């Protein structure tokens, strides 16, 4: 009965608040502060009047340019979208909350909802990840009451402030009560919108948190809040983009739509006649020019006298017959289309299953399918040449059940002992296209990233598909066709990846992690240009930074690896994708912070823009390291020197998979067993606010990092 009375009283107060705000808006005659609409939306949400809440949130969105900084707004908007089952928009709002404020008080609620959203979208890997993140949170959670709990606490801030200050006037107040009260008061001043226009807000918040720490020096939560307050301009955010940038978003399509005759542009192609042509400096400049999304270097193998026989199936079997091969079982499809399993409708989603075999066993499969594939190709060619096959019969054949084929992918050639001859042969390439080169940023990572700074081989049968994607962290890619057959490529310039991302979302496919094959008709309808070309044996395909591409084999076998030219364009897009991955909860294969520090140590930079971006990344991470050090030490955490071993990989949080630089938080058990399972500070504090069960391992002396920063200077050409 009492609960009912409290509920009725709360509802009456909320209705009164709504009436007051609506009257204020009417009196203002259009001159209303954006925050008024945000507060009104929160009250409507509490009253479960979702339609009015959405309207008020949208008004706030249109009036406040910095709406992306307001985590409470994004959370409320996400809750409204979630109510209306607009899961795509709810997920975007929730992800932006976690991006701008990883320590958001209702992160557990967000992870639960994201887990449910991704489950509905059949993205089970992402769903499981978010549900696990929700599970590690130490705080309580009631999904059905999350909205009212959050806004009821945070929007009665005036009364809360008075109550906190009243408590502090109490005589003989216990230290832990005083510390907690000051902690909440300080954090409220830092986060609540009403206090944002007061110049003294931040200094007052810092004073409260510092007094809280004086009352209870062992309160890890107070130290953490103080750190986040000091880092309000991004000092503690792990973002390495500009301070005042909103969360990364896919780019809109270029403003000038292309005419129909520009949608199938000719692919830039260079024909080589000799070794001198391959090492001609303008070739490198042409390939890395952002105006050329993809370049085909024709006849490269012949010009350099590369022995492609070293990569033939026969040679591979003789060299390492038991070497592991990842197999993708796929449906054999027409080259420019993608149909469902029974051939009844076109679709974007690519179906495939994963298994493993050996080079010897795959070679046996390849041999058994070889004659059959050649026979089918011959029959198709005859039908096309004689035009005896009508379009109706072609469609009937296409729409029949599709057969399965096996694609041997991701065959690792990184072992220099096993593949000495093959790797030596590839060293004949010009420096800009080599796996290892001083001018390749990926050579400065300092450890192996399979398939990125090592060679990978594909063993194909006709019809084998590499679905649509951009390379990891938008790095360039080098691909040599070994032969004997051809491959057909499709490529879209980087500025259009946002359009393709939208199509993936419409089809409930994860752009980054899903498997998809674009429908060309969809792309042409949206004025997206598609480069389409055949790669013949001995041809090298250079994919420029961020180019979206997908490939289907007409014949057999390719080599591929990634390259990072030391240009401002490459670095910028790599960092942007690093941040987009973080927003999407996807691990960045290339550790950009670790790489940036190694670049500062190892290379001389004469490009002003590239220098400024690297220097900025160093500054951001140096500040983050220094503030984290001071807060951890002041909270009584000892920094245990750990250092780094040669070729030691960069570290990632074992829970959320963000890169962790310098200060590694590991559980006491993990440290004693020397397994070193690392967590980021946000994930560690979710499970243990005071970091009681954690050891902090230090990998760099702060003096060493400062020296690297100071010595990294712009050099003249």
Secondary structure, 3 states (H helix, E strand, C coil): CHHHHHHHHHHHHHHHHHHHHHHHHHHHCCCCCHHHHHHHHHHHHHCCCHHHHHHHHHHHHHHCCCHHHCHHHHHHHHHHHHHCCCHHHHHHHHHHHHHHCCCCCCHHHHHHHHHHHHHHCCCHHHHHHHHHHHHHCCCCCCHHHHHHHHHHHHHCHHHHHHHHHHHHCCCCCCHHHHHHHHHHHHHHHHHCHHHCCCCCHHHHHHHHHHHHHHHCCCCHHHHHHHHHHHCCCCCCCCCCCCCCCCCCCCCCCCCCCCCHHHCCCCCEEEECCCHHHHCCHHHHHHHHCCCCCEEEEECHHHHHCCCHHHHCHHHHHHHHCCCEEEEEEEECCCCCCCECCCCCCECCECCEEEEEEEHHHHHHHHHHHHHHHHHHHHHHHHHHHHCCCCHHHHHHHHCCCCCEEEEEEEEECCCCCCCHHHHHHHCCCCHHHCCCCCCEHHHHCCCCCCCCCCCEEEECCCCCEEEEECCHHHCEEEEEECCCCCEEEEEECHHHHHHHHHHHHHCCCCCCCCCECCCHHHHHHCCCCCEEEEECCCCEEEECCCCEEEEEECCCCEEEEEECECCHHHHHHHHHHHHHHHHHCCCCCCCHHHHHHHHHHHCCECCHHHHHHHHHHHHHHHHHHHHHHHHHHHCCCCEEECCCCCCCCCEECCCCCCEECCEEEEEHHHHHHCCCCEECHHHHHHHCCCCCCEEEEECCCHHHHHHHHHHCCECCC
